[in-house]
């Protein structure tokens, strides 16, 4: 798999702001920091390998890699993700929303459902709408779950008695695999390419240097 994500720690000896604009910073060479959109490379006229690898770095270093660090730290302290469940779950839903927004547009929630149905492992795909409603909206807007459940481990997604559930680690792995699958398909899918180039340019052009 050409664009499989690598979430292993990256050695970086620089010390720019950890995210966002470089407020008050002196002029610097145009170094690419994945978490600073003002340093992202210019939007190409067409999707090529370099552009896909740019997105790969953004997904790895500024989104999923940071969540992986939180999971690692929490596991070292507590043995699992108990007492960190809400924080990790909300981060995962925001990450899903952000990554899905590159390739898919449409009415409220459609981009997220389409992304899950197209790129997540097969066992998640039938529940794309429920993940948007029961998990993403409930967690992001109300902090808690009311019609579904999450476990702290690697439990597979299941529907028992009409109640959906999965483990945080299982969902994290599923999202990481889905991001890689999206990048693989981006090389050849014209529809994904148009949406992704547009989204990337809108984000990049809004960033303050």
C-alpha beads as a LAMMPS data file, in Angstrom:
LAMMPS data file: protein, C-alpha beads

209 atoms
208 bonds

1 atom types
1 bond types

-500.0 500.0 xlo xhi
-500.0 500.0 ylo yhi
-500.0 500.0 zlo zhi

Masses

1 110.0

Atoms # bond

1 1 1 0.000 0.000 0.000
2 1 1 1.725 3.124 -1.273
3 1 1 0.181 5.665 1.094
4 1 1 -0.239 3.599 4.244
5 1 1 -0.013 5.989 7.181
6 1 1 2.999 5.805 9.490
7 1 1 2.170 7.187 12.934
8 1 1 5.535 6.495 14.525
9 1 1 7.088 9.528 16.292
10 1 1 8.950 11.909 13.978
11 1 1 12.173 13.620 15.078
12 1 1 11.831 17.397 14.738
13 1 1 14.414 19.710 16.335
14 1 1 12.652 22.930 15.342
15 1 1 10.469 24.908 17.737
16 1 1 7.719 26.746 15.832
17 1 1 4.236 27.212 17.333
18 1 1 2.660 23.796 17.819
19 1 1 -0.325 24.751 15.695
20 1 1 -1.778 27.688 13.778
21 1 1 -0.270 30.928 12.572
22 1 1 3.259 32.012 13.511
23 1 1 2.237 35.080 15.541
24 1 1 5.100 37.523 15.993
25 1 1 7.585 35.183 14.369
26 1 1 10.499 36.520 12.378
27 1 1 10.548 35.698 8.648
28 1 1 11.567 32.103 8.088
29 1 1 12.431 29.965 5.106
30 1 1 9.371 28.215 3.632
31 1 1 9.674 25.023 5.695
32 1 1 6.654 22.728 5.597
33 1 1 5.076 22.162 9.005
34 1 1 2.017 19.938 8.738
35 1 1 0.251 21.732 11.612
36 1 1 0.786 25.213 10.113
37 1 1 -1.338 25.674 6.975
38 1 1 0.536 28.858 6.041
39 1 1 3.562 26.640 5.297
40 1 1 1.669 24.112 3.196
41 1 1 2.917 23.821 -0.406
42 1 1 0.982 25.669 -3.085
43 1 1 -2.084 23.909 -4.441
44 1 1 -1.143 22.099 -7.656
45 1 1 -3.253 22.318 -10.791
46 1 1 -3.785 18.557 -10.657
47 1 1 -3.351 15.815 -8.085
48 1 1 0.065 14.186 -8.296
49 1 1 2.156 11.969 -6.041
50 1 1 3.776 14.930 -4.286
51 1 1 0.388 16.391 -3.376
52 1 1 -0.886 13.065 -2.016
53 1 1 2.225 12.723 0.131
54 1 1 1.626 16.269 1.411
55 1 1 -1.845 15.240 2.563
56 1 1 -0.379 12.082 4.045
57 1 1 1.961 14.163 6.213
58 1 1 -0.902 16.420 7.312
59 1 1 -3.011 13.411 8.318
60 1 1 -0.086 11.714 10.052
61 1 1 1.583 14.581 11.845
62 1 1 -1.161 17.045 12.699
63 1 1 -4.194 14.765 13.127
64 1 1 -3.848 11.049 13.712
65 1 1 -0.294 11.117 15.066
66 1 1 -1.313 13.504 17.833
67 1 1 -4.247 11.291 18.801
68 1 1 -1.911 8.291 18.779
69 1 1 0.328 10.121 21.259
70 1 1 -2.611 10.760 23.604
71 1 1 -3.647 7.099 23.372
72 1 1 -0.084 6.001 24.113
73 1 1 0.283 8.332 27.094
74 1 1 -3.099 7.365 28.557
75 1 1 -2.353 3.662 28.140
76 1 1 1.001 4.039 29.892
77 1 1 -0.628 5.847 32.828
78 1 1 -3.847 3.868 33.211
79 1 1 -3.333 0.603 31.345
80 1 1 -6.160 1.421 28.925
81 1 1 -8.338 4.342 27.816
82 1 1 -10.681 4.412 30.780
83 1 1 -10.915 7.963 32.172
84 1 1 -9.728 9.301 28.813
85 1 1 -12.653 7.993 26.770
86 1 1 -14.477 11.244 26.090
87 1 1 -11.341 13.155 25.162
88 1 1 -10.115 10.495 22.748
89 1 1 -13.576 9.809 21.314
90 1 1 -14.286 13.475 20.588
91 1 1 -10.846 13.890 19.033
92 1 1 -11.495 10.890 16.797
93 1 1 -14.854 12.265 15.649
94 1 1 -13.282 15.638 14.857
95 1 1 -10.456 13.888 12.996
96 1 1 -12.959 11.858 11.004
97 1 1 -14.863 15.023 10.108
98 1 1 -11.709 16.883 9.070
99 1 1 -10.294 14.073 6.912
100 1 1 -13.648 13.298 5.294
101 1 1 -14.098 16.970 4.393
102 1 1 -11.234 16.820 1.913
103 1 1 -12.773 14.359 -0.502
104 1 1 -16.487 14.697 0.121
105 1 1 -18.887 17.634 0.160
106 1 1 -22.635 17.943 0.366
107 1 1 -25.455 18.499 2.797
108 1 1 -24.879 18.347 6.517
109 1 1 -23.225 15.076 7.480
110 1 1 -23.197 13.623 3.966
111 1 1 -19.429 13.981 3.594
112 1 1 -18.808 11.968 6.742
113 1 1 -21.260 9.216 5.838
114 1 1 -19.857 8.957 2.307
115 1 1 -16.303 8.729 3.623
116 1 1 -17.154 5.897 6.018
117 1 1 -19.137 4.007 3.373
118 1 1 -16.297 4.342 0.848
119 1 1 -13.114 3.908 2.876
120 1 1 -13.705 2.346 6.293
121 1 1 -13.322 -1.415 6.833
122 1 1 -16.342 -3.408 5.664
123 1 1 -17.767 -4.004 9.137
124 1 1 -18.143 -0.255 9.716
125 1 1 -19.626 0.687 6.353
126 1 1 -23.265 -0.332 7.018
127 1 1 -23.317 1.963 10.061
128 1 1 -22.112 5.152 8.368
129 1 1 -25.293 7.110 9.134
130 1 1 -25.444 5.898 12.737
131 1 1 -21.807 6.852 13.361
132 1 1 -22.562 10.357 12.169
133 1 1 -25.720 10.748 14.266
134 1 1 -25.115 8.641 17.357
135 1 1 -21.393 9.342 17.732
136 1 1 -20.115 12.395 15.889
137 1 1 -23.078 14.698 16.580
138 1 1 -23.771 13.394 20.071
139 1 1 -20.170 13.592 21.277
140 1 1 -19.220 16.886 19.626
141 1 1 -22.408 18.727 20.566
142 1 1 -23.397 17.050 23.838
143 1 1 -20.142 15.424 25.067
144 1 1 -21.975 12.187 25.919
145 1 1 -23.477 9.221 24.084
146 1 1 -27.205 8.558 24.473
147 1 1 -28.057 5.892 21.895
148 1 1 -24.756 4.027 21.503
149 1 1 -21.672 2.931 23.468
150 1 1 -17.879 2.989 23.306
151 1 1 -15.435 0.637 25.002
152 1 1 -11.835 1.515 25.924
153 1 1 -10.245 -1.360 24.017
154 1 1 -10.165 -3.021 20.613
155 1 1 -13.742 -4.307 20.556
156 1 1 -15.153 -4.672 17.046
157 1 1 -18.194 -2.708 15.970
158 1 1 -21.442 -4.534 16.720
159 1 1 -25.157 -3.916 16.957
160 1 1 -26.730 -5.651 19.937
161 1 1 -30.409 -5.127 20.592
162 1 1 -30.406 -2.028 18.421
163 1 1 -27.509 -0.411 20.319
164 1 1 -24.294 0.203 18.381
165 1 1 -20.898 -0.141 20.085
166 1 1 -17.185 -0.368 19.305
167 1 1 -13.825 0.004 21.009
168 1 1 -11.866 3.251 20.782
169 1 1 -8.713 1.467 19.650
170 1 1 -10.653 -0.418 16.993
171 1 1 -12.158 2.803 15.685
172 1 1 -8.790 4.550 15.702
173 1 1 -7.273 1.730 13.630
174 1 1 -10.271 1.780 11.293
175 1 1 -9.958 5.543 10.771
176 1 1 -6.207 5.263 10.142
177 1 1 -6.803 2.538 7.552
178 1 1 -9.595 4.597 5.971
179 1 1 -7.337 7.643 5.636
180 1 1 -4.762 5.494 3.853
181 1 1 -7.425 4.021 1.563
182 1 1 -8.644 7.520 0.723
183 1 1 -5.126 8.584 -0.267
184 1 1 -4.704 5.491 -2.451
185 1 1 -7.929 6.204 -4.333
186 1 1 -7.180 9.914 -4.593
187 1 1 -4.483 9.206 -7.193
188 1 1 -7.030 7.999 -9.748
189 1 1 -10.528 9.152 -8.681
190 1 1 -11.368 12.351 -10.569
191 1 1 -14.274 13.261 -8.285
192 1 1 -12.164 12.948 -5.156
193 1 1 -9.402 14.957 -6.786
194 1 1 -11.620 17.949 -7.596
195 1 1 -13.107 18.082 -4.105
196 1 1 -9.749 17.604 -2.392
197 1 1 -7.913 20.261 -4.384
198 1 1 -10.713 22.724 -3.666
199 1 1 -10.796 21.961 0.043
200 1 1 -7.005 22.124 0.361
201 1 1 -6.845 25.489 -1.411
202 1 1 -9.641 26.965 0.727
203 1 1 -7.894 25.913 3.918
204 1 1 -4.426 26.978 2.797
205 1 1 -5.524 30.360 1.442
206 1 1 -7.321 31.198 4.703
207 1 1 -4.176 30.749 6.806
208 1 1 -2.293 33.786 8.099
209 1 1 1.475 33.646 7.458

Bonds

1 1 1 2
2 1 2 3
3 1 3 4
4 1 4 5
5 1 5 6
6 1 6 7
7 1 7 8
8 1 8 9
9 1 9 10
10 1 10 11
11 1 11 12
12 1 12 13
13 1 13 14
14 1 14 15
15 1 15 16
16 1 16 17
17 1 17 18
18 1 18 19
19 1 19 20
20 1 20 21
21 1 21 22
22 1 22 23
23 1 23 24
24 1 24 25
25 1 25 26
26 1 26 27
27 1 27 28
28 1 28 29
29 1 29 30
30 1 30 31
31 1 31 32
32 1 32 33
33 1 33 34
34 1 34 35
35 1 35 36
36 1 36 37
37 1 37 38
38 1 38 39
39 1 39 40
40 1 40 41
41 1 41 42
42 1 42 43
43 1 43 44
44 1 44 45
45 1 45 46
46 1 46 47
47 1 47 48
48 1 48 49
49 1 49 50
50 1 50 51
51 1 51 52
52 1 52 53
53 1 53 54
54 1 54 55
55 1 55 56
56 1 56 57
57 1 57 58
58 1 58 59
59 1 59 60
60 1 60 61
61 1 61 62
62 1 62 63
63 1 63 64
64 1 64 65
65 1 65 66
66 1 66 67
67 1 67 68
68 1 68 69
69 1 69 70
70 1 70 71
71 1 71 72
72 1 72 73
73 1 73 74
74 1 74 75
75 1 75 76
76 1 76 77
77 1 77 78
78 1 78 79
79 1 79 80
80 1 80 81
81 1 81 82
82 1 82 83
83 1 83 84
84 1 84 85
85 1 85 86
86 1 86 87
87 1 87 88
88 1 88 89
89 1 89 90
90 1 90 91
91 1 91 92
92 1 92 93
93 1 93 94
94 1 94 95
95 1 95 96
96 1 96 97
97 1 97 98
98 1 98 99
99 1 99 100
100 1 100 101
101 1 101 102
102 1 102 103
103 1 103 104
104 1 104 105
105 1 105 106
106 1 106 107
107 1 107 108
108 1 108 109
109 1 109 110
110 1 110 111
111 1 111 112
112 1 112 113
113 1 113 114
114 1 114 115
115 1 115 116
116 1 116 117
117 1 117 118
118 1 118 119
119 1 119 120
120 1 120 121
121 1 121 122
122 1 122 123
123 1 123 124
124 1 124 125
125 1 125 126
126 1 126 127
127 1 127 128
128 1 128 129
129 1 129 130
130 1 130 131
131 1 131 132
132 1 132 133
133 1 133 134
134 1 134 135
135 1 135 136
136 1 136 137
137 1 137 138
138 1 138 139
139 1 139 140
140 1 140 141
141 1 141 142
142 1 142 143
143 1 143 144
144 1 144 145
145 1 145 146
146 1 146 147
147 1 147 148
148 1 148 149
149 1 149 150
150 1 150 151
151 1 151 152
152 1 152 153
153 1 153 154
154 1 154 155
155 1 155 156
156 1 156 157
157 1 157 158
158 1 158 159
159 1 159 160
160 1 160 161
161 1 161 162
162 1 162 163
163 1 163 164
164 1 164 165
165 1 165 166
166 1 166 167
167 1 167 168
168 1 168 169
169 1 169 170
170 1 170 171
171 1 171 172
172 1 172 173
173 1 173 174
174 1 174 175
175 1 175 176
176 1 176 177
177 1 177 178
178 1 178 179
179 1 179 180
180 1 180 181
181 1 181 182
182 1 182 183
183 1 183 184
184 1 184 185
185 1 185 186
186 1 186 187
187 1 187 188
188 1 188 189
189 1 189 190
190 1 190 191
191 1 191 192
192 1 192 193
193 1 193 194
194 1 194 195
195 1 195 196
196 1 196 197
197 1 197 198
198 1 198 199
199 1 199 200
200 1 200 201
201 1 201 202
202 1 202 203
203 1 203 204
204 1 204 205
205 1 205 206
206 1 206 207
207 1 207 208
208 1 208 209
